[in-house]
């Protein structure tokens, strides 16, 4: 079976791969394999990449932002049209579930389920580092700002 991807899907997949390819110092010292592959990790990454085209305009409008613990938060619900608000909430909930599962699966695949909380912080740093200028991010003290 041949899979055909749209340009948006290819861009989203590339962005997710880039976001998942930077290893911060904290976990580099513990030698966690952040690029570890398993069928479940591949499915989760594909799911996150597939959702990115729908979330990107919300990041750009400052309606949502990236938390320092590797999740997404609705920042300004008033920037979201009331008719679309529930669908955006569902997108954010689904993406956060996938992100949490990704961190758990990477920790488990490394044989270190106790690394899950550190992986959340590491991926939080990674997502924020790779986020385009203008997106809302939560910095280390927990203050929200425009990148």
N, CA, C and O atoms as a GROMACS GRO file, in nm:
protein
  588
    1UNK      N    1   0.084  -0.117   0.000
    1UNK     CA    2   0.000   0.000   0.000
    1UNK      C    3   0.089   0.124   0.000
    1UNK      O    4   0.181   0.134   0.081
    2UNK      N    5   0.063   0.216  -0.088
    2UNK     CA    6   0.138   0.340  -0.097
    2UNK      C    7   0.061   0.450  -0.028
    2UNK      O    8  -0.059   0.469  -0.052
    3UNK      N    9   0.130   0.523   0.059
    3UNK     CA   10   0.067   0.635   0.128
    3UNK      C   11   0.100   0.763   0.055
    3UNK      O   12   0.216   0.786   0.018
    4UNK      N   13   0.002   0.846   0.033
    4UNK     CA   14   0.023   0.975  -0.031
    4UNK      C   15  -0.008   1.082   0.073
    4UNK      O   16  -0.116   1.084   0.131
    5UNK      N   17   0.089   1.171   0.095
    5UNK     CA   18   0.071   1.275   0.195
    5UNK      C   19   0.055   1.410   0.126
    5UNK      O   20   0.119   1.436   0.024
    6UNK      N   21  -0.030   1.493   0.183
    6UNK     CA   22  -0.046   1.628   0.133
    6UNK      C   23   0.075   1.711   0.176
    6UNK      O   24   0.151   1.669   0.263
    7UNK      N   25   0.090   1.826   0.116
    7UNK     CA   26   0.200   1.914   0.153
    7UNK      C   27   0.191   1.951   0.300
    7UNK      O   28   0.292   1.953   0.370
    8UNK      N   29   0.069   1.981   0.350
    8UNK     CA   30   0.053   2.015   0.491
    8UNK      C   31   0.094   1.899   0.582
    8UNK      O   32   0.156   1.922   0.685
    9UNK      N   33   0.059   1.776   0.544
    9UNK     CA   34   0.096   1.661   0.624
    9UNK      C   35   0.248   1.643   0.626
    9UNK      O   36   0.306   1.610   0.729
   10UNK      N   37   0.314   1.665   0.510
   10UNK     CA   38   0.460   1.653   0.504
   10UNK      C   39   0.526   1.760   0.591
   10UNK      O   40   0.622   1.732   0.661
   11UNK      N   41   0.475   1.883   0.585
   11UNK     CA   42   0.530   1.991   0.666
   11UNK      C   43   0.510   1.961   0.814
   11UNK      O   44   0.602   1.979   0.894
   12UNK      N   45   0.390   1.917   0.851
   12UNK     CA   46   0.362   1.885   0.990
   12UNK      C   47   0.452   1.773   1.039
   12UNK      O   48   0.506   1.780   1.149
   13UNK      N   49   0.470   1.668   0.957
   13UNK     CA   50   0.556   1.557   0.996
   13UNK      C   51   0.700   1.604   1.013
   13UNK      O   52   0.767   1.563   1.108
   14UNK      N   53   0.747   1.689   0.923
   14UNK     CA   54   0.883   1.742   0.933
   14UNK      C   55   0.899   1.824   1.059
   14UNK      O   56   1.000   1.812   1.128
   15UNK      N   57   0.800   1.908   1.091
   15UNK     CA   58   0.807   1.990   1.212
   15UNK      C   59   0.811   1.902   1.336
   15UNK      O   60   0.889   1.928   1.428
   16UNK      N   61   0.728   1.798   1.341
   16UNK     CA   62   0.730   1.709   1.456
   16UNK      C   63   0.865   1.639   1.468
   16UNK      O   64   0.918   1.626   1.578
   17UNK      N   65   0.922   1.595   1.356
   17UNK     CA   66   1.054   1.531   1.360
   17UNK      C   67   1.160   1.628   1.411
   17UNK      O   68   1.245   1.590   1.491
   18UNK      N   69   1.154   1.754   1.363
   18UNK     CA   70   1.249   1.854   1.411
   18UNK      C   71   1.231   1.879   1.560
   18UNK      O   72   1.329   1.888   1.634
   19UNK      N   73   1.106   1.889   1.604
   19UNK     CA   74   1.079   1.913   1.745
   19UNK      C   75   1.126   1.798   1.831
   19UNK      O   76   1.161   1.816   1.947
   20UNK      N   77   1.128   1.680   1.774
   20UNK     CA   78   1.167   1.561   1.850
   20UNK      C   79   1.314   1.526   1.833
   20UNK      O   80   1.357   1.418   1.876
   21UNK      N   81   1.394   1.614   1.772
   21UNK     CA   82   1.533   1.578   1.744
   21UNK      C   83   1.635   1.658   1.825
   21UNK      O   84   1.755   1.638   1.808
   22UNK      N   85   1.591   1.746   1.912
   22UNK     CA   86   1.682   1.827   1.991
   22UNK      C   87   1.688   1.770   2.132
   22UNK      O   88   1.585   1.755   2.197
   23UNK      N   89   1.807   1.739   2.180
   23UNK     CA   90   1.824   1.679   2.311
   23UNK      C   91   1.881   1.782   2.408
   23UNK      O   92   1.997   1.821   2.393
   24UNK      N   93   1.804   1.827   2.505
   24UNK     CA   94   1.857   1.920   2.604
   24UNK      C   95   1.962   1.854   2.692
   24UNK      O   96   1.970   1.731   2.701
   25UNK      N   97   2.040   1.936   2.757
   25UNK     CA   98   2.152   1.890   2.839
   25UNK      C   99   2.108   1.796   2.951
   25UNK      O  100   2.176   1.696   2.977
   26UNK      N  101   1.997   1.826   3.017
   26UNK     CA  102   1.956   1.749   3.135
   26UNK      C  103   1.943   1.601   3.105
   26UNK      O  104   1.998   1.519   3.179
   27UNK      N  105   1.872   1.564   3.000
   27UNK     CA  106   1.857   1.422   2.970
   27UNK      C  107   1.974   1.366   2.893
   27UNK      O  108   1.997   1.245   2.895
   28UNK      N  109   2.050   1.451   2.825
   28UNK     CA  110   2.166   1.402   2.753
   28UNK      C  111   2.264   1.337   2.851
   28UNK      O  112   2.330   1.240   2.817
   29UNK      N  113   2.272   1.391   2.973
   29UNK     CA  114   2.362   1.336   3.073
   29UNK      C  115   2.317   1.198   3.119
   29UNK      O  116   2.400   1.116   3.158
   30UNK      N  117   2.189   1.170   3.114
   30UNK     CA  118   2.139   1.041   3.159
   30UNK      C  119   2.132   0.941   3.044
   30UNK      O  120   2.098   0.825   3.064
   31UNK      N  121   2.165   0.986   2.924
   31UNK     CA  122   2.169   0.903   2.806
   31UNK      C  123   2.034   0.845   2.768
   31UNK      O  124   2.025   0.731   2.723
   32UNK      N  125   1.929   0.923   2.787
   32UNK     CA  126   1.797   0.880   2.740
   32UNK      C  127   1.796   0.885   2.589
   32UNK      O  128   1.849   0.978   2.528
   33UNK      N  129   1.738   0.785   2.529
   33UNK     CA  130   1.724   0.782   2.384
   33UNK      C  131   1.590   0.846   2.348
   33UNK      O  132   1.486   0.780   2.353
   34UNK      N  133   1.594   0.974   2.313
   34UNK     CA  134   1.471   1.045   2.279
   34UNK      C  135   1.423   1.011   2.138
   34UNK      O  136   1.311   1.046   2.100
   35UNK      N  137   1.507   0.945   2.062
   35UNK     CA  138   1.472   0.908   1.924
   35UNK      C  139   1.429   0.761   1.917
   35UNK      O  140   1.413   0.706   1.808
   36UNK      N  141   1.412   0.700   2.032
   36UNK     CA  142   1.375   0.558   2.036
   36UNK      C  143   1.245   0.536   1.958
   36UNK      O  144   1.154   0.620   1.962
   37UNK      N  145   1.237   0.425   1.888
   37UNK     CA  146   1.123   0.398   1.802
   37UNK      C  147   1.049   0.273   1.851
   37UNK      O  148   1.110   0.171   1.885
   38UNK      N  149   0.920   0.285   1.853
   38UNK     CA  150   0.833   0.170   1.878
   38UNK      C  151   0.707   0.195   1.798
   38UNK      O  152   0.681   0.309   1.759
   39UNK      N  153   0.629   0.093   1.772
   39UNK     CA  154   0.505   0.115   1.697
   39UNK      C  155   0.414   0.218   1.764
   39UNK      O  156   0.355   0.302   1.695
   40UNK      N  157   0.402   0.213   1.897
   40UNK     CA  158   0.312   0.308   1.964
   40UNK      C  159   0.367   0.450   1.956
   40UNK      O  160   0.289   0.544   1.938
   41UNK      N  161   0.497   0.468   1.969
   41UNK     CA  162   0.557   0.601   1.958
   41UNK      C  163   0.535   0.657   1.818
   41UNK      O  164   0.504   0.775   1.803
   42UNK      N  165   0.552   0.574   1.716
   42UNK     CA  166   0.531   0.618   1.578
   42UNK      C  167   0.386   0.665   1.556
   42UNK      O  168   0.363   0.766   1.491
   43UNK      N  169   0.292   0.591   1.610
   43UNK     CA  170   0.150   0.627   1.596
   43UNK      C  171   0.122   0.760   1.665
   43UNK      O  172   0.051   0.845   1.611
   44UNK      N  173   0.177   0.778   1.784
   44UNK     CA  174   0.155   0.902   1.859
   44UNK      C  175   0.214   1.021   1.785
   44UNK      O  176   0.149   1.125   1.773
   45UNK      N  177   0.337   1.007   1.736
   45UNK     CA  178   0.400   1.118   1.664
   45UNK      C  179   0.320   1.154   1.538
   45UNK      O  180   0.306   1.271   1.505
   46UNK      N  181   0.268   1.053   1.470
   46UNK     CA  182   0.188   1.078   1.351
   46UNK      C  183   0.059   1.152   1.388
   46UNK      O  184   0.015   1.241   1.316
   47UNK      N  185  -0.001   1.115   1.499
   47UNK     CA  186  -0.123   1.179   1.546
   47UNK      C  187  -0.098   1.326   1.580
   47UNK      O  188  -0.177   1.413   1.544
   48UNK      N  189   0.013   1.354   1.650
   48UNK     CA  190   0.048   1.491   1.684
   48UNK      C  191   0.074   1.572   1.557
   48UNK      O  192   0.028   1.685   1.545
   49UNK      N  193   0.148   1.513   1.464
   49UNK     CA  194   0.177   1.582   1.337
   49UNK      C  195   0.049   1.610   1.259
   49UNK      O  196   0.036   1.715   1.196
   50UNK      N  197  -0.043   1.518   1.261
   50UNK     CA  198  -0.168   1.535   1.187
   50UNK      C  199  -0.256   1.645   1.245
   50UNK      O  200  -0.337   1.705   1.173
   51UNK      N  201  -0.242   1.672   1.373
   51UNK     CA  202  -0.321   1.775   1.439
   51UNK      C  203  -0.260   1.914   1.424
   51UNK      O  204  -0.330   2.014   1.438
   52UNK      N  205  -0.132   1.921   1.396
   52UNK     CA  206  -0.062   2.049   1.391
   52UNK      C  207  -0.121   2.150   1.293
   52UNK      O  208  -0.131   2.268   1.328
   53UNK      N  209  -0.160   2.111   1.172
   53UNK     CA  210  -0.218   2.211   1.081
   53UNK      C  211  -0.343   2.280   1.137
   53UNK      O  212  -0.368   2.396   1.108
   54UNK      N  213  -0.421   2.208   1.217
   54UNK     CA  214  -0.540   2.268   1.277
   54UNK      C  215  -0.504   2.354   1.398
   54UNK      O  216  -0.574   2.451   1.427
   55UNK      N  217  -0.396   2.321   1.467
   55UNK     CA  218  -0.355   2.397   1.586
   55UNK      C  219  -0.272   2.520   1.552
   55UNK      O  220  -0.276   2.620   1.624
   56UNK      N  221  -0.197   2.514   1.443
   56UNK     CA  222  -0.105   2.622   1.409
   56UNK      C  223  -0.172   2.759   1.405
   56UNK      O  224  -0.118   2.854   1.462
   57UNK      N  225  -0.287   2.775   1.340
   57UNK     CA  226  -0.351   2.908   1.340
   57UNK      C  227  -0.388   2.954   1.481
   57UNK      O  228  -0.391   3.074   1.509
   58UNK      N  229  -0.416   2.860   1.570
   58UNK     CA  230  -0.451   2.894   1.708
   58UNK      C  231  -0.328   2.942   1.784
   58UNK      O  232  -0.338   3.032   1.868
   59UNK      N  233  -0.212   2.883   1.756
   59UNK     CA  234  -0.087   2.933   1.813
   59UNK      C  235  -0.059   3.074   1.762
   59UNK      O  236  -0.023   3.164   1.838
   60UNK      N  237  -0.077   3.092   1.631
   60UNK     CA  238  -0.048   3.221   1.568
   60UNK      C  239  -0.141   3.332   1.615
   60UNK      O  240  -0.101   3.449   1.619
   61UNK      N  241  -0.264   3.298   1.650
   61UNK     CA  242  -0.360   3.398   1.699
   61UNK      C  243  -0.347   3.419   1.850
   61UNK      O  244  -0.423   3.496   1.910
   62UNK      N  245  -0.252   3.349   1.912
   62UNK     CA  246  -0.226   3.355   2.057
   62UNK      C  247  -0.342   3.298   2.139
   62UNK      O  248  -0.353   3.326   2.259
   63UNK      N  249  -0.426   3.219   2.076
   63UNK     CA  250  -0.536   3.154   2.147
   63UNK      C  251  -0.485   3.042   2.235
   63UNK      O  252  -0.542   3.014   2.341
   64UNK      N  253  -0.377   2.976   2.192
   64UNK     CA  254  -0.317   2.866   2.267
   64UNK      C  255  -0.168   2.890   2.280
   64UNK      O  256  -0.109   2.966   2.203
   65UNK      N  257  -0.107   2.826   2.379
   65UNK     CA  258   0.036   2.840   2.401
   65UNK      C  259   0.098   2.709   2.447
   65UNK      O  260   0.028   2.614   2.480
   66UNK      N  261   0.229   2.708   2.448
   66UNK     CA  262   0.306   2.590   2.490
   66UNK      C  263   0.348   2.603   2.636
   66UNK      O  264   0.408   2.703   2.676
   67UNK      N  265   0.316   2.501   2.715
   67UNK     CA  266   0.355   2.503   2.856
   67UNK      C  267   0.497   2.451   2.872
   67UNK      O  268   0.550   2.382   2.784
   68UNK      N  269   0.557   2.485   2.984
   68UNK     CA  270   0.695   2.440   3.008
   68UNK      C  271   0.702   2.292   3.038
   68UNK      O  272   0.811   2.234   3.040
   69UNK      N  273   0.586   2.227   3.063
   69UNK     CA  274   0.589   2.083   3.088
   69UNK      C  275   0.541   2.004   2.966
   69UNK      O  276   0.491   1.892   2.980
   70UNK      N  277   0.556   2.063   2.848
   70UNK     CA  278   0.534   1.988   2.725
   70UNK      C  279   0.391   1.971   2.682
   70UNK      O  280   0.360   1.878   2.607
   71UNK      N  281   0.301   2.057   2.727
   71UNK     CA  282   0.161   2.047   2.688
   71UNK      C  283   0.117   2.176   2.618
   71UNK      O  284   0.197   2.269   2.601
   72UNK      N  285  -0.009   2.181   2.579
   72UNK     CA  286  -0.069   2.299   2.518
   72UNK      C  287  -0.177   2.350   2.611
   72UNK      O  288  -0.247   2.271   2.675
   73UNK      N  289  -0.191   2.480   2.618
   73UNK     CA  290  -0.294   2.539   2.703
   73UNK      C  291  -0.371   2.644   2.623
   73UNK      O  292  -0.312   2.721   2.547
   74UNK      N  293  -0.502   2.646   2.642
   74UNK     CA  294  -0.581   2.752   2.582
   74UNK      C  295  -0.556   2.879   2.663
   74UNK      O  296  -0.582   2.883   2.783
   75UNK      N  297  -0.504   2.980   2.596
   75UNK     CA  298  -0.464   3.104   2.663
   75UNK      C  299  -0.573   3.211   2.657
   75UNK      O  300  -0.604   3.276   2.756
   76UNK      N  301  -0.628   3.228   2.540
   76UNK     CA  302  -0.726   3.334   2.518
   76UNK      C  303  -0.848   3.277   2.446
   76UNK      O  304  -0.859   3.288   2.324
   77UNK      N  305  -0.938   3.217   2.520
   77UNK     CA  306  -1.055   3.156   2.457
   77UNK      C  307  -1.141   3.258   2.381
   77UNK      O  308  -1.214   3.222   2.288
   78UNK      N  309  -1.132   3.385   2.420
   78UNK     CA  310  -1.210   3.488   2.351
   78UNK      C  311  -1.161   3.511   2.208
   78UNK      O  312  -1.233   3.568   2.126
   79UNK      N  313  -1.038   3.467   2.177
   79UNK     CA  314  -0.986   3.478   2.041
   79UNK      C  315  -1.042   3.369   1.950
   79UNK      O  316  -1.019   3.370   1.829
   80UNK      N  317  -1.115   3.275   2.009
   80UNK     CA  318  -1.172   3.164   1.934
   80UNK      C  319  -1.321   3.189   1.918
   80UNK      O  320  -1.392   3.213   2.015
   81UNK      N  321  -1.367   3.183   1.794
   81UNK     CA  322  -1.510   3.204   1.769
   81UNK      C  323  -1.589   3.102   1.851
   81UNK      O  324  -1.552   2.985   1.857
   82UNK      N  325  -1.698   3.146   1.914
   82UNK     CA  326  -1.776   3.055   2.000
   82UNK      C  327  -1.819   2.926   1.932
   82UNK      O  328  -1.828   2.821   1.996
   83UNK      N  329  -1.846   2.932   1.802
   83UNK     CA  330  -1.887   2.812   1.729
   83UNK      C  331  -1.773   2.711   1.720
   83UNK      O  332  -1.796   2.591   1.717
   84UNK      N  333  -1.649   2.761   1.718
   84UNK     CA  334  -1.531   2.674   1.704
   84UNK      C  335  -1.469   2.636   1.838
   84UNK      O  336  -1.383   2.547   1.843
   85UNK      N  337  -1.511   2.700   1.944
   85UNK     CA  338  -1.443   2.684   2.073
   85UNK      C  339  -1.437   2.539   2.119
   85UNK      O  340  -1.330   2.492   2.159
   86UNK      N  341  -1.547   2.467   2.113
   86UNK     CA  342  -1.546   2.327   2.160
   86UNK      C  343  -1.454   2.241   2.076
   86UNK      O  344  -1.385   2.154   2.130
   87UNK      N  345  -1.452   2.263   1.945
   87UNK     CA  346  -1.363   2.181   1.861
   87UNK      C  347  -1.216   2.211   1.892
   87UNK      O  348  -1.132   2.121   1.887
   88UNK      N  349  -1.184   2.336   1.925
   88UNK     CA  350  -1.046   2.370   1.963
   88UNK      C  351  -1.013   2.306   2.099
   88UNK      O  352  -0.904   2.253   2.118
   89UNK      N  353  -1.107   2.310   2.191
   89UNK     CA  354  -1.086   2.245   2.321
   89UNK      C  355  -1.057   2.096   2.303
   89UNK      O  356  -0.969   2.041   2.369
   90UNK      N  357  -1.131   2.032   2.214
   90UNK     CA  358  -1.111   1.889   2.187
   90UNK      C  359  -0.974   1.865   2.124
   90UNK      O  360  -0.905   1.770   2.161
   91UNK      N  361  -0.935   1.950   2.029
   91UNK     CA  362  -0.802   1.939   1.967
   91UNK      C  363  -0.692   1.948   2.073
   91UNK      O  364  -0.599   1.867   2.073
   92UNK      N  365  -0.704   2.046   2.162
   92UNK     CA  366  -0.603   2.065   2.266
   92UNK      C  367  -0.603   1.945   2.362
   92UNK      O  368  -0.497   1.895   2.397
   93UNK      N  369  -0.720   1.900   2.404
   93UNK     CA  370  -0.728   1.783   2.492
   93UNK      C  371  -0.665   1.660   2.428
   93UNK      O  372  -0.588   1.588   2.491
   94UNK      N  373  -0.699   1.635   2.301
   94UNK     CA  374  -0.645   1.519   2.231
   94UNK      C  375  -0.493   1.530   2.215
   94UNK      O  376  -0.421   1.431   2.232
   95UNK      N  377  -0.445   1.650   2.182
   95UNK     CA  378  -0.302   1.668   2.165
   95UNK      C  379  -0.230   1.648   2.298
   95UNK      O  380  -0.124   1.585   2.302
   96UNK      N  381  -0.285   1.702   2.406
   96UNK     CA  382  -0.223   1.684   2.537
   96UNK      C  383  -0.222   1.538   2.580
   96UNK      O  384  -0.126   1.492   2.642
   97UNK      N  385  -0.328   1.465   2.549
   97UNK     CA  386  -0.329   1.321   2.579
   97UNK      C  387  -0.218   1.250   2.502
   97UNK      O  388  -0.147   1.166   2.558
   98UNK      N  389  -0.204   1.283   2.373
   98UNK     CA  390  -0.098   1.222   2.293
   98UNK      C  391   0.040   1.259   2.346
   98UNK      O  392   0.129   1.174   2.355
   99UNK      N  393   0.059   1.385   2.382
   99UNK     CA  394   0.189   1.428   2.435
   99UNK      C  395   0.222   1.353   2.564
   99UNK      O  396   0.334   1.304   2.579
  100UNK      N  397   0.127   1.343   2.655
  100UNK     CA  398   0.150   1.271   2.781
  100UNK      C  399   0.182   1.124   2.754
  100UNK      O  400   0.271   1.067   2.816
  101UNK      N  401   0.110   1.065   2.660
  101UNK     CA  402   0.136   0.925   2.624
  101UNK      C  403   0.273   0.910   2.559
  101UNK      O  404   0.344   0.813   2.584
  102UNK      N  405   0.311   1.007   2.476
  102UNK     CA  406   0.444   1.004   2.412
  102UNK      C  407   0.554   1.003   2.517
  102UNK      O  408   0.646   0.922   2.509
  103UNK      N  409   0.545   1.091   2.615
  103UNK     CA  410   0.648   1.098   2.719
  103UNK      C  411   0.654   0.967   2.798
  103UNK      O  412   0.762   0.917   2.829
  104UNK      N  413   0.538   0.912   2.830
  104UNK     CA  414   0.531   0.786   2.904
  104UNK      C  415   0.592   0.673   2.822
  104UNK      O  416   0.669   0.592   2.874
  105UNK      N  417   0.557   0.667   2.693
  105UNK     CA  418   0.607   0.559   2.607
  105UNK      C  419   0.758   0.570   2.584
  105UNK      O  420   0.827   0.469   2.580
  106UNK      N  421   0.809   0.691   2.569
  106UNK     CA  422   0.954   0.708   2.552
  106UNK      C  423   1.026   0.665   2.680
  106UNK      O  424   1.129   0.598   2.674
  107UNK      N  425   0.972   0.704   2.795
  107UNK     CA  426   1.032   0.662   2.922
  107UNK      C  427   1.030   0.509   2.934
  107UNK      O  428   1.130   0.447   2.972
  108UNK      N  429   0.916   0.451   2.902
  108UNK     CA  430   0.902   0.305   2.910
  108UNK      C  431   0.996   0.235   2.811
  108UNK      O  432   1.060   0.136   2.846
  109UNK      N  433   1.004   0.287   2.689
  109UNK     CA  434   1.091   0.225   2.588
  109UNK      C  435   1.238   0.233   2.628
  109UNK      O  436   1.318   0.149   2.587
  110UNK      N  437   1.273   0.334   2.706
  110UNK     CA  438   1.410   0.346   2.758
  110UNK      C  439   1.432   0.259   2.881
  110UNK      O  440   1.542   0.255   2.936
  111UNK      N  441   1.326   0.190   2.924
  111UNK     CA  442   1.338   0.107   3.043
  111UNK      C  443   1.342   0.189   3.171
  111UNK      O  444   1.387   0.140   3.275
  112UNK      N  445   1.298   0.313   3.164
  112UNK     CA  446   1.303   0.403   3.278
  112UNK      C  447   1.171   0.479   3.294
  112UNK      O  448   1.166   0.599   3.267
  113UNK      N  449   1.064   0.411   3.335
  113UNK     CA  450   0.937   0.482   3.353
  113UNK      C  451   0.947   0.597   3.452
  113UNK      O  452   0.864   0.688   3.449
  114UNK      N  453   1.047   0.594   3.539
  114UNK     CA  454   1.066   0.702   3.636
  114UNK      C  455   1.114   0.832   3.571
  114UNK      O  456   1.118   0.935   3.637
  115UNK      N  457   1.151   0.828   3.444
  115UNK     CA  458   1.196   0.948   3.372
  115UNK      C  459   1.081   1.028   3.313
  115UNK      O  460   1.104   1.133   3.253
  116UNK      N  461   0.959   0.982   3.327
  116UNK     CA  462   0.845   1.047   3.260
  116UNK      C  463   0.836   1.196   3.292
  116UNK      O  464   0.818   1.277   3.201
  117UNK      N  465   0.848   1.235   3.417
  117UNK     CA  466   0.835   1.377   3.451
  117UNK      C  467   0.950   1.458   3.394
  117UNK      O  468   0.931   1.572   3.351
  118UNK      N  469   1.069   1.401   3.392
  118UNK     CA  470   1.184   1.471   3.332
  118UNK      C  471   1.166   1.483   3.181
  118UNK      O  472   1.201   1.585   3.122
  119UNK      N  473   1.110   1.380   3.120
  119UNK     CA  474   1.083   1.387   2.976
  119UNK      C  475   0.981   1.495   2.944
  119UNK      O  476   0.993   1.564   2.842
  120UNK      N  477   0.882   1.512   3.028
  120UNK     CA  478   0.783   1.620   3.008
  120UNK      C  479   0.854   1.755   3.004
  120UNK      O  480   0.828   1.836   2.916
  121UNK      N  481   0.942   1.778   3.101
  121UNK     CA  482   1.015   1.906   3.104
  121UNK      C  483   1.108   1.919   2.983
  121UNK      O  484   1.119   2.026   2.923
  122UNK      N  485   1.174   1.810   2.949
  122UNK     CA  486   1.266   1.812   2.836
  122UNK      C  487   1.192   1.844   2.706
  122UNK      O  488   1.235   1.928   2.628
  123UNK      N  489   1.080   1.776   2.684
  123UNK     CA  490   1.003   1.803   2.564
  123UNK      C  491   0.940   1.942   2.570
  123UNK      O  492   0.926   2.007   2.467
  124UNK      N  493   0.904   1.988   2.689
  124UNK     CA  494   0.854   2.125   2.703
  124UNK      C  495   0.958   2.224   2.654
  124UNK      O  496   0.927   2.317   2.580
  125UNK      N  497   1.083   2.205   2.697
  125UNK     CA  498   1.193   2.290   2.651
  125UNK      C  499   1.210   2.280   2.500
  125UNK      O  500   1.232   2.380   2.432
  126UNK      N  501   1.200   2.158   2.450
  126UNK     CA  502   1.218   2.133   2.306
  126UNK      C  503   1.110   2.201   2.224
  126UNK      O  504   1.140   2.270   2.127
  127UNK      N  505   0.982   2.184   2.262
  127UNK     CA  506   0.873   2.246   2.188
  127UNK      C  507   0.890   2.398   2.188
  127UNK      O  508   0.873   2.464   2.085
  128UNK      N  509   0.922   2.453   2.305
  128UNK     CA  510   0.938   2.598   2.317
  128UNK      C  511   1.057   2.648   2.236
  128UNK      O  512   1.048   2.750   2.168
  129UNK      N  513   1.168   2.576   2.242
  129UNK     CA  514   1.288   2.614   2.167
  129UNK      C  515   1.260   2.619   2.017
  129UNK      O  516   1.307   2.709   1.947
  130UNK      N  517   1.184   2.523   1.968
  130UNK     CA  518   1.156   2.512   1.825
  130UNK      C  519   1.034   2.591   1.779
  130UNK      O  520   1.011   2.604   1.659
  131UNK      N  521   0.958   2.645   1.872
  131UNK     CA  522   0.837   2.719   1.835
  131UNK      C  523   0.874   2.846   1.758
  131UNK      O  524   0.974   2.910   1.788
  132UNK      N  525   0.794   2.881   1.660
  132UNK     CA  526   0.820   3.004   1.586
  132UNK      C  527   0.803   3.128   1.675
  132UNK      O  528   0.730   3.125   1.774
  133UNK      N  529   0.872   3.234   1.638
  133UNK     CA  530   0.856   3.361   1.709
  133UNK      C  531   0.709   3.403   1.700
  133UNK      O  532   0.644   3.383   1.598
  134UNK      N  533   0.660   3.461   1.808
  134UNK     CA  534   0.523   3.509   1.810
  134UNK      C  535   0.426   3.417   1.881
  134UNK      O  536   0.315   3.459   1.914
  135UNK      N  537   0.464   3.292   1.905
  135UNK     CA  538   0.376   3.199   1.977
  135UNK      C  539   0.387   3.228   2.126
  135UNK      O  540   0.489   3.278   2.174
  136UNK      N  541   0.281   3.196   2.201
  136UNK     CA  542   0.282   3.212   2.346
  136UNK      C  543   0.353   3.091   2.407
  136UNK      O  544   0.326   2.976   2.372
  137UNK      N  545   0.445   3.120   2.500
  137UNK     CA  546   0.520   3.015   2.568
  137UNK      C  547   0.524   3.045   2.718
  137UNK      O  548   0.516   3.160   2.760
  138UNK      N  549   0.537   2.940   2.795
  138UNK     CA  550   0.552   2.954   2.940
  138UNK      C  551   0.700   2.940   2.972
  138UNK      O  552   0.760   2.837   2.944
  139UNK      N  553   0.758   3.044   3.032
  139UNK     CA  554   0.900   3.036   3.064
  139UNK      C  555   0.923   2.963   3.196
  139UNK      O  556   0.827   2.923   3.263
  140UNK      N  557   1.049   2.946   3.233
  140UNK     CA  558   1.085   2.866   3.350
  140UNK      C  559   1.014   2.908   3.479
  140UNK      O  560   0.972   2.821   3.554
  141UNK      N  561   1.001   3.038   3.508
  141UNK     CA  562   0.929   3.071   3.631
  141UNK      C  563   0.778   3.058   3.620
  141UNK      O  564   0.706   3.086   3.716
  142UNK      N  565   0.728   3.017   3.504
  142UNK     CA  566   0.585   2.999   3.487
  142UNK      C  567   0.512   3.122   3.436
  142UNK      O  568   0.390   3.133   3.449
  143UNK      N  569   0.586   3.214   3.380
  143UNK     CA  570   0.528   3.337   3.326
  143UNK      C  571   0.503   3.318   3.176
  143UNK      O  572   0.589   3.269   3.103
  144UNK      N  573   0.384   3.358   3.132
  144UNK     CA  574   0.351   3.348   2.991
  144UNK      C  575   0.399   3.471   2.916
  144UNK      O  576   0.383   3.584   2.962
  145UNK      N  577   0.460   3.447   2.799
  145UNK     CA  578   0.508   3.557   2.717
  145UNK      C  579   0.506   3.516   2.571
  145UNK      O  580   0.494   3.398   2.538
  146UNK      N  581   0.518   3.615   2.486
  146UNK     CA  582   0.526   3.591   2.342
  146UNK      C  583   0.671   3.559   2.310
  146UNK      O  584   0.761   3.632   2.351
  147UNK      N  585   0.695   3.451   2.237
  147UNK     CA  586   0.833   3.416   2.201
  147UNK      C  587   0.884   3.512   2.098
  147UNK      O  588   0.999   3.500   2.054
   0.00000   0.00000   0.00000
